[in-house]
Every structure is written in C-alpha cells, then in structure tokens.
Amino acid sequence: MSIFLLLACSNHLETISQKEQFIVHRSNDGFPLNEEFNFEFSLYDMNNEPITPDEVLVDAEMPAHGHGMGQVPSVSNTDNLYTATGMLFAMEGDWDIHIYITEEGSVDQATYSIVCCE
C-alpha cells in the first residue's frame, strides 16, 4: 500500500521503473522556470542496493503540449548521485522527466510527473 501512495503523489521523490527493475530517488523538490538546473537522483535495484547501469539518459517533455525541453542534458555519476546537467523548463505546467536505464542491452524507464514551477 505504501508503494501505491508514493506512486500516486505527483510530487513523490521515489519512483519504480516500468519493468520494475530499478528504483529512482530524486533529490530535487522544486524546479525553476526559464533557468537551467541540475536534476539529481540515485539508482537502486529492487533490493535497495545501489546500481551502476551501462547507460543513463534523462529527458523531459510536456505531454499536453507535445514538446520537450529543446536541449539534451548530460548525465554524470559520483558515488551513486547522478546529475543531469542542463535541464530547462521553458513553460509552466505539467512536465514528465524520463530516466532511461540501459543494463545488459535492456532498456527500462522511470518517469516523474511534476508541475513546474510551483
């Protein structure tokens, strides 16, 4: 039941990937408008052990408007703190932040649905 409550909240800090292969815990709680920011998160397997996948990509989109950020952030990792540098929300509204994880040739995705910029 607690996992359902975490996933149902639009401002949750933890989410589980679509294939239920990993957990993402984000550090950010607020997001600026028209200002580049870093999106920080940690990755764990389903046993809450830190993971270091082969590749991690981050992107964001406004589903209701059919567009993304217009730029691609770079992702770095230091001691399981991943940082997507170069994130930019140019409009207020509902945004989806997608984290794509590639491990052993398989891709899984976790999504945060957030509202910018409350």
C-alpha positions as CSV (number, residue, x, y, z in Angstrom):
1,M,0.0,0.0,0.0
2,S,2.8,2.4,0.8
3,I,4.3,2.0,-2.7
4,F,0.9,2.9,-4.2
5,L,0.8,6.0,-2.2
6,L,4.2,7.0,-3.3
7,L,3.4,6.5,-6.9
8,A,0.0,8.3,-6.7
9,C,1.5,11.5,-5.5
10,S,2.6,13.9,-8.2
11,N,5.4,15.3,-6.1
12,H,6.9,12.0,-5.0
13,L,10.6,11.7,-4.5
14,E,10.8,7.9,-5.3
15,T,9.5,6.0,-8.3
16,I,9.8,2.5,-9.7
17,S,10.7,1.8,-13.3
18,Q,8.1,0.5,-15.8
19,K,9.6,-3.0,-15.8
20,E,10.1,-2.9,-12.0
21,Q,13.9,-3.4,-12.4
22,F,15.1,-0.3,-10.5
23,I,14.1,2.5,-8.1
24,V,14.9,6.1,-8.6
25,H,15.2,8.5,-5.7
26,R,15.4,12.2,-6.8
27,S,16.9,14.9,-4.7
28,N,15.1,17.9,-6.3
29,D,11.9,19.0,-4.8
30,G,11.3,22.4,-6.7
31,F,12.1,23.4,-10.2
32,P,12.8,26.9,-11.7
33,L,11.2,28.4,-14.7
34,N,13.3,29.5,-17.7
35,E,16.5,28.8,-15.8
36,E,18.9,25.8,-16.3
37,F,19.1,23.5,-13.4
38,N,20.6,20.2,-12.4
39,F,18.3,17.2,-11.8
40,E,19.9,14.9,-9.1
41,F,18.9,11.3,-8.4
42,S,20.2,7.9,-7.1
43,L,19.6,4.5,-8.6
44,Y,18.8,1.3,-6.8
45,D,17.9,-2.3,-7.6
46,M,14.7,-3.7,-6.2
47,N,16.6,-4.8,-3.0
48,N,17.6,-1.1,-2.4
49,E,21.2,-1.8,-3.4
50,P,22.9,1.0,-5.5
51,I,23.4,0.1,-9.1
52,T,25.7,1.4,-11.9
53,P,24.0,0.7,-15.2
54,D,25.7,0.7,-18.6
55,E,24.0,3.9,-19.6
56,V,21.7,6.5,-18.0
57,L,19.9,9.2,-20.1
58,V,17.5,11.9,-18.9
59,D,14.9,13.8,-20.9
60,A,11.8,15.8,-20.2
61,E,8.6,16.6,-22.0
62,M,5.3,18.4,-21.7
63,P,2.8,15.7,-22.8
64,A,-0.1,18.1,-23.1
65,H,1.8,20.4,-25.5
66,G,3.7,17.7,-27.4
67,H,7.2,19.1,-26.9
68,G,10.3,18.6,-24.9
69,M,12.9,20.9,-23.4
70,G,14.7,21.7,-26.7
71,Q,18.0,20.6,-25.3
72,V,19.6,17.3,-24.1
73,P,21.1,17.2,-20.6
74,S,24.4,15.4,-19.9
75,V,24.4,12.9,-17.1
76,S,27.3,12.2,-14.7
77,N,27.6,9.9,-11.7
78,T,29.6,10.4,-8.5
79,D,29.1,7.7,-5.7
80,N,25.5,6.9,-6.9
81,L,24.5,10.5,-7.1
82,Y,23.5,11.0,-10.7
83,T,23.3,14.6,-12.0
84,A,21.6,15.6,-15.2
85,T,23.1,19.0,-16.1
86,G,21.3,21.3,-18.5
87,M,17.7,20.8,-17.6
88,L,15.4,23.6,-18.6
89,F,11.6,24.1,-18.2
90,A,10.6,27.0,-20.5
91,M,6.9,26.9,-19.7
92,E,4.8,26.4,-16.6
93,G,2.7,23.3,-16.4
94,D,2.9,19.6,-16.3
95,W,6.2,18.0,-17.2
96,D,7.4,14.4,-17.4
97,I,11.0,13.7,-16.5
98,H,12.1,10.4,-18.0
99,I,15.2,8.4,-16.8
100,Y,16.3,5.7,-19.2
101,I,18.5,3.0,-17.9
102,T,20.3,0.5,-20.1
103,E,21.7,-2.6,-18.5
104,E,23.0,-5.6,-20.3
105,G,21.3,-4.4,-23.5
106,S,17.9,-4.0,-21.9
107,V,16.3,-0.5,-21.5
108,D,13.9,0.4,-18.7
109,Q,12.4,3.7,-17.9
110,A,11.2,5.6,-14.9
111,T,9.1,8.8,-15.1
112,Y,8.4,11.6,-12.7
113,S,5.3,13.7,-13.5
114,I,5.8,17.1,-11.9
115,V,4.3,20.5,-12.1
116,C,6.6,23.4,-12.9
117,C,7.0,25.9,-11.3
118,E,5.1,26.0,-8.1
